Amino acid sequence: MMAKATAFLDTWLAKLTSRKLMVWLTATGLTLAGHVTSEDWVIISAIYIGGQTVIDGISRLRGYND
């Protein structure tokens, strides 16, 4: 019973929080803490989100839908 609930929760959280969101939240947290400059934050976000978008598009074209 517990394993089933944990699997459901893991699946739900995986769909809810994407990798793009996690990168953005991490970069934002580091920026707020003063470890990343605002310019670096923009670069990190743009590169990862743009790269992941290309990967997602290719996956959809090839039929590897999640």
C-alpha positions in Angstrom: 0.0 0.0 0.0 2.8 2.5 1.0 4.8 1.6 -2.1 1.8 2.3 -4.3 1.2 5.6 -2.7 4.8 6.6 -3.0 4.9 5.6 -6.7 1.7 7.7 -7.3 3.2 10.7 -5.5 6.5 10.4 -7.4 4.7 10.2 -10.7 2.6 13.2 -9.8 5.5 15.3 -8.7 7.6 14.4 -11.7 4.8 15.7 -14.0 4.2 18.8 -11.8 7.8 20.0 -11.6 9.7 19.9 -14.8 13.4 20.1 -15.1 13.1 23.5 -16.6 11.3 24.8 -13.5 13.9 23.2 -11.2 16.7 24.9 -13.1 14.9 28.2 -13.0 14.2 27.9 -9.2 17.9 26.9 -8.5 19.3 29.8 -10.6 16.8 32.1 -8.9 17.8 30.9 -5.4 21.4 31.3 -6.1 20.8 34.8 -7.5 18.9 35.8 -4.4 21.7 34.4 -2.3 24.2 36.5 -4.2 26.1 33.5 -5.7 25.0 34.2 -9.3 24.7 37.6 -11.0 21.5 38.6 -12.8 23.3 38.4 -16.2 24.4 34.8 -15.4 20.9 34.0 -14.3 19.6 35.1 -17.7 22.2 33.0 -19.5 21.6 29.9 -17.4 17.9 30.1 -17.9 18.0 30.8 -21.6 20.5 28.1 -22.5 18.8 25.4 -20.5 15.2 26.2 -21.4 16.2 26.7 -25.1 18.1 23.4 -25.1 15.4 21.4 -23.4 12.8 22.8 -25.7 14.7 21.6 -28.7 15.1 18.1 -27.1 11.4 18.0 -26.3 10.5 19.0 -29.9 12.7 16.3 -31.4 11.2 13.7 -29.0 7.7 14.7 -30.1 8.6 14.5 -33.7 10.1 11.0 -33.3 7.1 9.8 -31.3 8.7 9.6 -27.8 5.9 11.4 -26.0 5.9 11.1 -22.2 
